[in-house]
């Protein structure tokens, strides 16, 4: 199993980023996927989840209305569109399969 995140970077408050997570080594289209994040000095927290067929999407209250999770099963990729970013969104973002397999993370830094 391999999960590879990309798309992080430095962005100003109010800006947007789109994270991607390319998955391989398992039947991606059959499983829900999730994004987590870990800010400096804090525990890792769940951000968003999506069902295998994209018919159910859930979000942490802190990101609801600003972030959108999506997936492309033909490309074995899950995305996290992040809009209206705030400094509190600064963290390393991880995608996970079954909360057992994790990517290496991609850093998001929101600052002016």
C-alpha positions in Angstrom: 0.0 0.0 0.0 1.2 3.5 -0.9 -0.4 6.8 -0.3 1.3 9.9 -1.7 0.1 13.4 -0.8 0.9 16.5 -2.7 -0.3 20.1 -3.2 0.7 21.7 0.0 2.5 25.0 0.3 2.5 28.5 1.7 -0.7 30.5 1.2 -2.1 33.8 2.5 -5.2 33.8 4.7 -8.3 33.6 2.6 -6.5 31.7 -0.1 -7.0 28.2 -1.5 -5.1 25.0 -2.0 -6.0 21.7 -3.5 -4.4 18.6 -1.9 -4.2 15.3 -3.7 -3.5 11.8 -2.5 -2.5 9.1 -5.0 -3.2 5.6 -3.7 -1.9 2.3 -4.8 -1.7 -1.3 -3.6 -5.3 -1.9 -2.7 -8.8 -1.7 -4.3 -9.2 2.0 -3.9 -12.7 2.3 -5.3 -14.1 -0.1 -2.7 -13.1 1.9 0.4 -13.8 5.1 2.1 -10.9 7.5 2.5 -10.1 10.3 5.0 -8.0 13.3 5.5 -6.4 14.1 8.8 -4.1 16.9 9.8 -1.6 17.6 12.6 -0.6 21.1 13.7 2.6 21.8 15.6 2.3 20.7 19.2 -1.1 19.2 18.7 -2.5 15.7 18.2 -3.5 14.5 14.7 -7.2 15.3 14.0 -9.7 14.1 11.5 -10.7 16.6 8.8 -12.9 14.9 6.3 -14.1 11.6 5.0 -15.7 10.3 1.8 -17.4 7.0 1.1 -16.3 4.7 -1.7 -18.9 6.0 -4.2 -18.7 9.6 -3.0 -22.3 9.6 -1.9 -21.4 10.4 1.7 -19.0 13.1 2.8 -18.4 14.3 6.3 -16.4 17.2 7.7 -15.0 18.4 11.0 -16.9 21.4 12.2 -13.7 23.5 12.0 -13.6 23.1 8.2 -17.2 22.6 7.2 -18.3 25.0 4.5 -14.6 25.8 3.5 -13.2 22.4 2.6 -14.5 19.9 0.1 -13.3 16.2 -0.2 -13.7 14.4 -3.4 -12.3 11.4 -5.2 -11.6 10.0 -8.7 -11.8 6.3 -8.6 -10.5 6.0 -12.1 -7.3 7.7 -11.0 -7.1 6.2 -7.5 -6.9 9.7 -6.1 -8.6 11.5 -3.3 -8.6 15.3 -3.1 -9.1 18.0 -0.5 -10.1 21.4 -1.8 -9.4 24.0 0.8 -10.9 27.5 0.5 -10.9 30.5 2.8 -7.8 29.2 4.6 -7.0 30.5 8.0 -3.8 30.5 10.0 -5.3 27.8 12.2 -5.4 25.5 9.2 -1.6 25.4 9.2 -0.7 21.7 9.6 0.7 18.6 7.9 -2.2 17.0 6.1 -2.4 13.2 5.7 -4.6 10.9 3.8 -5.4 7.5 5.2 -6.9 4.2 4.3 -8.7 2.6 7.2 -6.7 4.7 9.6 -4.0 2.0 9.3 -2.1 3.2 6.2 -0.9 6.8 6.0 0.9 8.9 3.5 4.0 10.9 4.4 1.9 14.1 4.6 2.0 17.4 2.9 2.7 20.7 4.7 0.2 23.5 4.5 1.3 26.9 5.9 -1.2 29.8 6.1 0.4 33.1 6.8 0.6 36.6 5.6 
